Amino acid sequence: MGTFNTKLAGVTYDCPNGTNRQQVIRKYVKVGQRVFLVREPNNQYSPDAIGAWIVHKGFFKNTKYHIGYIANSISCRLAGEIDGGKKVTGRVKDITGGCAGASFGVNIEVNANYED
């Protein structure tokens, strides 16, 4: 699939554990930051789901945060490749919105060339 840009889906919904994704994006997501793309084959909405996670490096410990999903229109093609052992990486390209009470969005660059 090469390298491509995409907007994360689900960034306005809270995580199942109650974490508010909008607060996480506002506080911890930075342009250039690595995004870990994790398959979720048991996801109740899509067996092709690919979650997007960041790691916030704290003073005493690192914390993982789930910030959204790869859109189903892309994950339906990418999931099989990840399941087949291909390494797919991501980086934050842009953080959008957030002004005048608007929700934040996150655009990422996905590298599906299988190199970091």
C-alpha positions in Angstrom: 0.0 0.0 0.0 3.0 2.3 0.4 2.9 5.5 2.4 -0.3 7.5 2.7 -2.1 10.0 4.9 -5.4 9.4 6.6 -7.6 10.9 9.3 -8.3 8.8 12.4 -11.9 7.8 13.1 -13.5 7.7 16.5 -11.5 10.5 18.1 -14.6 12.1 19.6 -15.7 8.9 21.5 -14.5 7.9 24.9 -12.6 4.7 25.3 -14.3 1.7 26.9 -12.2 2.3 30.0 -13.7 5.8 30.2 -10.6 7.7 29.0 -11.7 10.8 27.1 -9.9 10.8 23.7 -10.3 14.5 23.2 -8.5 15.3 26.4 -5.7 12.8 25.5 -5.3 14.4 22.1 -5.2 17.9 23.6 -2.7 17.1 26.2 -0.4 14.4 24.7 -0.6 14.1 21.0 2.2 15.9 19.1 3.0 16.3 15.4 5.7 13.8 14.5 4.9 11.5 17.3 4.9 7.7 16.6 1.5 6.0 16.4 1.2 2.3 17.1 -1.3 0.6 14.9 -2.8 -2.5 16.6 -5.1 -5.0 15.2 -8.4 -5.6 17.1 -9.9 -8.7 15.4 -12.4 -9.1 18.2 -13.7 -5.6 17.9 -17.5 -5.6 18.2 -18.0 -3.2 15.3 -15.5 -4.6 12.7 -13.3 -7.7 12.6 -10.8 -5.6 10.5 -10.4 -2.9 13.2 -7.0 -1.3 13.6 -6.6 0.9 16.7 -4.2 3.8 16.9 -2.2 4.2 20.1 0.4 6.6 21.4 2.8 6.3 24.3 3.1 9.3 26.6 6.5 9.3 28.3 5.9 10.4 31.9 8.4 11.1 34.6 7.9 7.9 36.5 6.2 5.7 33.9 5.0 5.5 30.3 1.3 5.4 29.6 -0.4 4.0 26.5 -3.5 5.9 25.1 -5.9 4.7 22.5 -6.6 7.8 20.3 -8.8 6.4 17.6 -9.0 4.0 14.6 -8.0 3.6 11.0 -11.2 4.1 9.0 -12.8 0.9 8.0 -12.5 1.7 4.3 -8.7 1.4 4.8 -8.5 -1.2 7.6 -10.4 -3.7 5.6 -7.4 -3.8 3.2 -4.6 -3.3 5.7 -5.8 -5.8 8.3 -4.9 -8.8 6.2 -1.5 -7.5 5.6 -0.8 -6.9 9.3 -2.3 -10.3 10.1 0.2 -11.8 7.6 3.1 -10.4 9.5 3.7 -7.1 7.7 4.9 -4.2 9.9 2.9 -1.1 9.5 3.9 2.1 11.3 2.3 5.6 11.7 3.3 9.1 12.7 1.1 12.1 13.6 1.0 14.5 10.6 -1.4 17.1 11.9 -3.8 17.9 14.7 -6.9 19.7 13.5 -9.7 21.6 15.1 -9.9 22.4 18.8 -10.7 26.1 18.3 -13.9 27.7 19.6 -15.0 24.4 21.2 -14.6 22.3 18.1 -13.4 18.7 18.4 -9.8 17.8 17.7 -8.9 15.6 14.8 -5.8 13.7 14.1 -4.2 13.1 10.7 -1.5 10.4 10.5 0.9 9.2 7.9 0.9 5.4 7.6 3.9 3.6 6.3 2.9 0.3 4.8 6.2 -0.2 3.1 7.0 -2.5 6.1 10.1 -0.5 7.2 10.3 1.8 10.3 
